[in-house]
């Protein structure tokens, strides 16, 4: 990706792009390092027993969020049991949309002529 599109030579624009990428990467690393320092200081302020409880509770919280996502309808991807969906294979056209179809129909966009 060339961010500087003027009449400079390719070497000069590549060098400027590399410098910009270096500056952005260094800033990102500094932000990550500051966040890690803050979390380390916060976590080390607790006793060993409190640290175990924090880790246990955070593990239970993450596991419950993941299990809730699996067994509920948080996902926008339809389940296999919804409708008569048949996946489109390479070289095989998908079904044409029916005129009075009440549900959202999943079709292969590559087979429809524009």
C-alpha positions, 0 to 999 in steps of 0.5 A: 500500500503506497500512502504517499502518491506524488511524484517521488521515486518508488524508493523514497515512497517505500522508505517513507512508508517503512518509517511510518510503519515503524513509528506506528508499530513503536507507539502500539508496542508502548501502549501495550507495554503500559497496559501490561504494567498497569495490569501487573501492578494491579494484580500484584497488589493482592495476596496469593489467596485473592489472586486465586479467587480472581483467576477462578472467578474470571475463568468462570465468567469467561466460561459462562459467556462462552457457554451462553453464546453456544446455547443462545441466539447471539450469533447472526449465522443461521443454524443448520436446522433453519430452513431448507439450506443446501450449501452451494458447491463449486461448479453447482448453481444454488437455488433461484429465489422463490417469489413469495419466500417468507424467510431469508434465503441463503444463495450463492452470489456468484451464480446470480447475473447482475 
